[in-house]
Amino acid sequence: MTLQLLIFAAAFTASAAPPGPDTLTVFGRGLGGGLRAAGPFIAGVTLAKISLLSLALLGAAEVAQRFETAFVGVKFAGAGYLCFLGLKQLVRRDYDTQPDQVEARSPIQDLFVGLGLGVSNPHAVLFYVALVPTVVDVGTVSLAQYLALVAIVVTLWLVIAVAYAGLADRLRSVMRSRTAVRRVGRASGATMLGAGALVATR
């Protein structure tokens, strides 16, 4: 079982670590407002990953895959919202007068955006449908096995997400001139816009 968990951890890391909608959005939020601003979105994606893992263990993820069109509306709504946030950041004009001000957004709003994007990602659904049955027998999974898988997913995702947000926050903190702040804000907007486009086209 230990070897199977290691295989699962390696496959999850290979899937979650490269730049994608989740990580790009975390990076964009980190550029725009630092690690704290990225926290609610990270929490939402974490809940989504736990939900998909749980569905896979219950055998419901395959059913969800067959009815993938039911998630299309959620996916495009989330993509549209990310593009909207990115465009707002790109056209923002108050960097010179308020260089340190981060546009206020509800943490609950960001949490639900992360949750919605996470559960509506067809690649994530496929990942869990394909991989989880090779790690455990979904028909006889024990509570200990379930908790071990959840711990792997949560720990690895948080490490990856905090690394992206921390890098963005560091870039933001060393660029303190008004010109640099403007550039960071626009980079944040472009990253969010790119993440939205990536979500829409996957």
N, C-alpha and C positions, 0 to 999 in steps of 0.2 A: 504493500500500500504506500509505503514511503516513496518508493521509486515512481509510482504513478502520480503521486502528489508533486514530486519534483518535475515530472514531465508536464503536468498541468501548469505549474508555476512558470516554467520556461516558455511554454506556448502562450500563456496569457501575457507575459512580459513582451514577447515578440509581437503580439497583436496590439497591445495598448501603448507601447513606448514610442513608436514612430509618429511623426506629425500626422494628425487626422483631425476630424471635427472637434472631438473632445479636447485634445491637447492644444490645438490652435486657439480654441475659445478660452481655455485657461490662460494661455500665454497673452492673449489680447486683453483679458480682464486684468491680468497682472501688470501689463504695461499701462493700462488706463488708471488703475487705482491701487496697485500693490497686492501683496499676498492676501491681505484681509478681504479685498474686493473680490478676489477669485474664490474665496472660501465657500459661499453658498452654491455656486455652480458646481464646484468640486463635490460638495455634499450631495447635490442632486444626481450627478453622474454615479456616485457611489451607490446610492439607493437603486438606481437603474440597473447597475451591474449585479447587485444582490438579487433584485427581482428576476432578472433573466436567468441567473444561476438557479434560483429556486424553481422557476418554471421548467427549466431543463430537467431538474431532478424529479419533478412531478410528471414529466412527460408532456407537459402542456406547451412547451416551446415549439414542438413540431406542429402542433395544431395552430399556434400563432403564426408560424411560417406559412402555412397553407392559406391563412387569411391575412396575408401581409398587406393587402390593399386597405385593410381597416386602419393601418398605421400611417398610410400615406398622408392623410390630412394633418396628423400630428407632426410628421416629419417636415412637411412644407410650411406649416405654421411656425415651427421652430426655426427653420432656415430663413423664413421671411423676417422673423424677429431679429435674428443675428445680423442680417443684412441691414435692417433698419437701424440697429444700434451702431453698426460700422459706418453707415452713411452719416448719421448724426455726429459721430466723432470726427469724420473727415471734414465736414462743413463747419465745425465749431469755430467761433471767432474770438472767444474770450480767453485764450491762452495767455495773451500778453498782460491782461489785467488780473487774471486769477490763475497763475501758473500751477498752483498746488491744489486747486479745487477739483475734486472728482465729481462728475455728474452723479447725483443721487439716484439710486435705483433700489427698489425694495429687495432685501435679501430673499424673501419668500418668492418673489418673482424669478430671481435668478435660480433659486433652488428648483422650481418647477420647470424652468427652461432646461436645466441640466437633466432632470428626470425624464422629461418628454423626449428630448433628443436621444437620450441613452436607450430608452425602451423602443424607440421607433427606428433604430439603426438596423437595417436588414443584415448587415455584415456581422453585427454583434449577435443577433439571433442565430445566424448560421454557425458562428464560432461555438456557441454553447451547445447547439444541437449536435454538432459534429464531434466535439471534444469530450463533453461530460460523460457520455456513455462508455468511452474508452478508459475512463479513470475509475468510475465506480459503477456498480450494478444499480441502475436507477430504481429497480424494483425492490431492492433490499437495503438501500442506503440507511446507515445508522445516523443518529443525531451527532455523534462524534465526527463522522466523516463529513457531514454537512457543515458543521462548525469549522472544521479544518479548511474546507474549500472556501467558505465565506471569509475566513481569516486571511487566506492567501490572496483572494481577490481584493479585499479592502486594503490590506497592507501594501501590496504591490502598486495598486492604483494610486493610493495616497502618496507613496514615494515618487511615482512618476509625475503626478499632478503638482506636488509641491516643488519638484525640481523645475518644472516648466514655469510655474508662477514665481518661484524664487529667482530664477534667472531674469525673468521680465522685471521683477521688482528691483533687482540689482542694477539693471540697465537704466531703469527709471531714476534710481536714486543718484547715480553718478552723472546724470545729464540734467543739470539744474539751471542752466541759462534759459532765458525765455525762448530763444530759437530752438534749443535742444528739446525743451518741453513741448513746443509745437510739433517738432518732428516725432517725438515719442507718441504724442496724442494721435497724430496721423497714422503712424505705424500701427498703433492699437486699433484704429478704425479699419485700416486695410486688412489687418489680421482677422478681425471679426467678420468683415465682409467676405474675405476668402473662406473662412470657416462656414459661413452661411451658404456660399456657393457650393462648397464641397458636400455639405449635407444634402442639398437639393439634387445633386447630380449622382449621388451614390445609390 
